[in-house]
């Protein structure tokens, strides 16, 4: 799951802002922006890989929900 900061940074990148601009807007360093962005992309990539695996073994994501007792 993406953190609020990771989501915000991806939203701002989608709008065309550069990392340095995002850093100034969020009052954090540019290396921090880079780290948040990298972590978000890694999480998204891993989620896609997991969904691909689930589909390849013949399941649907909704098949994986644990039923509450």
Residue pairs with C-beta under 8 A, 6 or more apart in sequence:
1 43
2 10
2 40
2 43
2 44
3 36
5 26
5 36
6 36
6 37
6 39
6 40
6 43
7 40
8 26
9 22
9 26
9 33
9 36
9 37
9 40
10 37
10 40
12 21
12 22
12 25
13 19
13 22
13 37
17 25
19 30
19 33
19 34
19 37
20 30
20 33
22 33
23 29
23 30
23 32
23 33
26 33
51 61
54 60
54 61
54 63
54 64
